[in-house]
Amino acid sequence: MTKNNSAGAIKPNSVGLVASQTAYFDAPLLLKSGEILSQFHLVYETYGTLNADKSNAVIICHALSGNHHVAGKYTEIDKNAGWWDNLIGPNNRTESNNPLDTDKPLDTNKFFVIGLNNLGGCHGSSGPSSVDAATGKPFGANFPIVTVEDWVNSQARLLDYLGIKTLAAVIGGSLGGMQALQWTIAYPERVKHALVIASAPNLTAQNIAFNEVARQAIMTDPEFYAGDYYAHNTVPKRGLRIARMLGHITYLSDDAMGEKFGRKLKDTLKYGFDVEFEMESYLRYQGDKFAGEFDANTYLRMTRALDYYDPALEYGGDLSAALKNVKAQFLVLSFTSDWRFSPARSREIVKALLDTELTVSYAEVTAAHGHDAFLMPDAHYHAILRAYLQKIEI
Amino acid sequence: MVNITKNNVNITNFDLKYRQDFAIIAGWISFGSKVLDLGCGDGTLLQFLRSSLETKGYGVEKDDANWLACLKNGTNVIQMDLEAGLSGFENQSFDTVILSQTLQAMHNTEEIVQEMLRVGREIIVTFPNFGYWRNRMQITNGSMPVSKTLPYQWYDTPNVHLCTINDFDQFCKNHKITVIERKVITEGQEVSFMPNLLGNLAMYRLKAS
């Protein structure tokens, strides 16, 4: 998914310079697969200050390729801020005519915001590329399959570690929205509000199919070595690149692509197979960039976690039954042009919440950017988030 | 006028002279019941019902600005198009489903009323009475009616299914809908004599037969 570029000086509405921290856990974590992680660590960042009651914590759950660096910059010369920087910052009500300087929806003067890298990730938390203490080598293919349920359980451990009992809110888009939903199911007493954005109660067959193509691209890359490419000092870049290119196609809408690239050429027709269309150029750039910085084993696990999540499964497909103990209040949002996690999928969540007589508001935000819209600072979308978050009592 | 000062109601924000329809609706809803308001606008009616009768429930609204106004005033609001039906709501899951001054703008008129009867144990439908004498006068004078209740020009109106009280009575009969109660008001006053001629706003409390 696209990152927001905001190079330049730190703005007053930014969380400013941030640093990550690591929490180590020695108590074993039983995973949904039945495997046990005897110990693990999670890398996280926080923005704002935890209040005396510890009642103002908000956790941001990341999607497929996200991480703990949600907002702010590590150094003043960083080109990119965190992946959801446009959501989070102190509301100082600074007078400005520049929309980029306006207050952000999630106010760090009010909330204590936590971003973390999920288990199995490749940005500092325990994952396939981290070193197994037992062998002194990267886990590689031996790192267990982790699920949305496992992530939420590990996030609950992080809350315990931080001394936080209850979340004022859990926020997530896409795969992050699944975690937000799972939080309310697994820990009904620990979540006051859930913001489930551009998400779904499970993946459609079409979505699983996209994930399978992405995985096949990675796993059939000769450099994959059954997941133990670290030992061969290589990475399956070609596979990862194709996986990411496919992903990017599905995150955008046909209209957004048409508007951004259309049939624009870089130069003239060359009657060959080099990059000729702007669209190709964009995809190759995104693919190369991603393949250079993301771990293939992590990508496999993140897509699998998406495939597996289905809280209604053990209730015979009845999502309302799966939500019967939920207590949180919900804001569910979808985007009109999102075909990867379509509004119809969000409406399934809403219907189950209505059946359970839970407090819920739902909006279908008119947006052209497809699934990626949840990361964009659309004025109406942000007005909704701002209004909802302002009303949360801490 | 319906007495709604019981239950320590705060009605200071509501001008009941012009919201007599709210007072009548409140009289048809019991304390603490579960209400669904279709086309709820900025949520004023639901706010009123919450504060006067401690109702719970949801509004349905399509317009972005109205939807956001609901969110801001604490009304649970679902953004959807009523023309698509109420498939997001279970059978008989609400005590009362309200369609306030929206029926005339619906394309799928029969479907929405049937859907309301499916979802609600009772339903309330209100609409501007096209048979109101002032409307008839304007037509007699050769023009489509334009008034405070029907403020649109013929070429720029959301109202596609205007009807009279007689028409709606017949509609209920044809569709086997029981009229529990009917009230007709003009300028905040109840009208009992020749309602189809003298009534401006028609209000029906209905249930399936």
Interface residues (C-beta under 8 A of the other chain):
Chain A: R347 V350 K351 L354 D355 E357 T359 V360 S361 Y362 A363 E364 T366 H380 A383 I384 A387 Y388 K391
Chain B: K34 K56 Y58 D64 W67 L68 C70 L71 K72 G74 N76 V77 I78 Q79 M80 G88 F89 E90 S93
